[in-house]
Amino acid sequence: MTRVTAAVKSLSPLLGAGIFIGLAAGLAVGAMLHPLAIGLLAGGALGAAAGAAAGLAMDRDDRRVAHRTRQLDDIIGVTAGDMGTPPKSIPPGDLRRDPEIGLELESWARQWLTPPPPAAR
């Protein structure tokens, strides 16, 4: 019993919710199709499997969005660095010596220093 409890606690909340809701829906549909235990078991198993797939997809998407948000916060400078300043690794004196550094700084300037488009009427 402790293994089952540990396995349930290790599930992500979205995956657990997907399994629970899928199981409940499967049991309801199974009871409508066949009132004996066969319908309940089949409906519960199929519902739990469908709920697990949906919960896994939601969990994966949530993790991807959280990871990308952390990346963007680091790039913008919310969590580390100064907001809106160019990277300190590109000193202005090195532009003549290394064209790749100049291209990176120009890309930064185009991205952050471009004025917004005019308002449409």
Helices and strands as residue ranges (DSSP letters): H 2-10, H 13-33, H 37-76, G 92-95, H 99-113
